[in-house]
Amino acid sequence: MASKVKAIFSEERNPRGIPKAPFIANVDEYMLGSEADIETTLRAFQDAIAKYRYMEANLTQKRASLEEKIPDIRKTLDVVEYLQDRREGKSKPSDDDDDDLDDEEEDSSNPEPITTTYELNDTLYAEAQLEESDSVYLWLGANVMLSYKLPQAQSLLNTRLEAAELNLKNTIEDLEFLREQLTIMEVNTARVYNWDVKQRREKRLAEGTKEK
């Protein structure tokens, strides 16, 4: 019959469902109350550590991806806000007399194009002129690009930025939580291993005393 190890993970979990590793304060009580031998217990501890390290590796990769994506969203949002402010600035009447409004509207109907620089690849840029427009095209991922009116694009980007920043915050918290659980499990492993060494030493001493 296979020996059964006590539950490694606690019922307590963090907000994202990662289980907490309980600290073994009394190794004697833990091992004497377990049906498993020392080798099975240590193997279970190593399995738990491997699971934590797997989660840590995935979250580390996720953090790097978010830290790369958030500046891109901010940059795109800045451009959209600039275009939106530019259009709103042109549509606002000035404090001049009403006789000048017709001239202003005529100037606004023929706005000067924006001269900008386009990134063709990582090291190649080209200068281009951007005609006045009330819409932009946004990449949504998976080679999908959609057209949005400027206010809609601004709202969408703000929502995506808030979600990405919250996601990054939660990911950093989860990584800190995982590192704490890894430390606890490594300490538990060392304490149980040292307990076994002590038990073996005491057993040898007891057997040596009997032989005398």
Salt bridges, closest charged atoms under 4 A:
GLU12 OE1 - LYS20 NZ 3.86
GLU56 OE2 - ARG179 NE 3.55
GLU67 OE2 - ARG63 NE 2.96
GLU132 OE1 - ARG86 NH1 2.51
GLU132 OE2 - ARG87 NH1 3.52
ASP134 OD2 - LYS149 NZ 2.99
GLU165 OE2 - ARG74 NH2 2.71
GLU173 OE1 - ARG16 NH2 3.12
GLU173 OE2 - LYS169 NZ 2.92
ASP174 OD1 - ARG16 NH2 3.05
GLU186 OE2 - ARG53 NH2 2.56
ASP196 OD2 - ARG200 NE 2.82
